[in-house]
Amino acid sequence: DGVKVVEGNGTDYQYQIYSAGIYIVTEVKGLLNLIWDNKTSLMLQLHPKLKGKVCGLCGNFDGNANNDFMKHNGEVVTDPKEFGNSWK
């Protein structure tokens, strides 16, 4: 069936990798899709149950784009370079 399992931290995650048109999709069941165009674009789609429960370079998925540049310490900045460097 093409489904593989990743084990980690007491939870097993089923995933599959497949082509969809020009894209390569990695689908982790019930969590996320990672979609790559084989070139320069990468898109991350999160399951709605993760809304407001994530942080980092992709934002916090709370529906408010104004706070997506939140550093690890909770400070919101406007400079993309400062934001990116804060997550090294």
FENNOR-V853391 format. One record per residue. RES is the residue in three letters. PHI is phi as a letter, one per 30 degrees, with the letter a starting at -180 (* if undefined). PSI is psi in whole degrees, 0 to 359 (NA if undefined). BURIAL is + if it has 24 or more other C-alpha atoms within 12 Angstrom, else -. Layout:
# FENNOR-V853391
((RES:PHI:PSI:BURIAL) (RES:PHI:PSI:BURIAL))
This chain:
# FENNOR-V853391
((ASP:*:355:-) (GLY:i:2:-) (VAL:c:132:-) (LYS:c:165:-) (VAL:b:133:-) (VAL:c:129:-) (GLU:c:137:-) (GLY:a:138:-) (ASN:h:37:-) (GLY:i:0:-) (THR:b:135:-) (ASP:c:134:-) (TYR:c:126:-) (GLN:d:137:-) (TYR:b:159:-) (GLN:b:151:-) (ILE:c:130:-) (TYR:a:163:-) (SER:c:141:-) (ALA:b:95:-) (GLY:i:236:-) (ILE:d:1:-) (TYR:c:152:-) (ILE:c:125:-) (VAL:c:130:+) (THR:c:116:+) (GLU:c:120:+) (VAL:c:111:+) (LYS:e:124:-) (GLY:i:7:-) (LEU:b:302:-) (LEU:a:162:+) (ASN:b:135:+) (LEU:c:119:+) (ILE:c:122:+) (TRP:b:139:-) (ASP:c:14:-) (ASN:i:10:-) (LYS:b:263:-) (THR:c:350:-) (SER:c:135:-) (LEU:b:127:-) (MET:b:138:-) (LEU:c:124:-) (GLN:c:124:+) (LEU:c:149:+) (HIS:d:142:-) (PRO:e:334:-) (LYS:d:347:-) (LEU:c:0:-) (LYS:e:124:-) (GLY:i:7:-) (LYS:c:9:-) (VAL:b:167:-) (CYS:a:169:-) (GLY:k:204:+) (LEU:d:340:-) (CYS:c:9:+) (GLY:i:190:+) (ASN:c:2:+) (PHE:h:45:+) (ASP:c:6:-) (GLY:i:358:-) (ASN:c:102:-) (ALA:d:342:-) (ASN:d:343:-) (ASN:c:18:-) (ASP:d:337:+) (PHE:c:50:+) (MET:d:125:+) (LYS:d:168:+) (HIS:e:330:-) (ASN:d:2:-) (GLY:j:352:-) (GLU:d:133:-) (VAL:c:129:-) (VAL:b:166:-) (THR:c:345:-) (ASP:d:117:-) (PRO:e:322:-) (LYS:d:316:-) (GLU:d:317:-) (PHE:d:309:+) (GLY:d:315:-) (ASN:d:334:-) (SER:d:342:-) (TRP:c:13:-) (LYS:d:NA:-))
